Amino acid sequence: MKEPLLERAAPWLAVLALLVLWEGLVRLLEVRSFILPAPTAVVASWWEFLGPIKMHAWQTFWTTMLGFGIAVAFGLVTGFVLGSSRVLYKAFYPLLVGFNAIPKVAVVPILVVWFGIGAVPAVLTAFLLAFFPVLVNVATGLATLEPELEDVLRALGAKRTDVLFKVGLPRSMPYFFASLKVAITLAFVGAVVSETVASNKGIGYLMMSASSTMQTPLLFAGLIVISLMAMAMYVVFAKIEQRMTGWATRGQQAPG
């Protein structure tokens, strides 16, 4: 069923209303630009520094995507291994939760000691934040396979590997593709956090430089660039999820 025009336009109308309200309040209250710049000031700063912004945005994008790609590969394999064994799942899951609870900004100085200042800490921080959602979703999808279903398949002559690859793995794919939307946004967070601490390139570095010189409009321009990149990749993976796992939700869709 095709989505109504109003529903498709609703997000854009909400953003437009927010920008108008933001601009109006800043002008009405005469807020100084270094405290809270108006959207028009942010756009002007974005245009003025377009060249540096594009360069730093590309640095952040490729480091994020590299860390994200490694996280997806390792998360898929590790999640499959843990999810295929209830013993391994129960043994390692608490350790993974404990590791994930560590603030990743606290890990960045360690990465700097090991790898120096540059792109490597940003890639690894993006990896660390994106890895856990992928691993947990794949492992959970496999580990929660109904025992009754497994018993029936084994009674019909299916081996353990047949159950995992032909039933368990397809069943975990909706979990996996859903985790990509979460993981990609976290990967951007990780890369930018690392760039603010241990890099001389990237949007995070640009924002820290703007903050040190009180160029608040440029600071907000950096925030918007990060948001746009993260939202764009979120939409990409949402489309992939819809295309690849539509079979898992087709029974829940209302008839059109």
Disulfide bonds with the S-S distance in Angstrom:
none
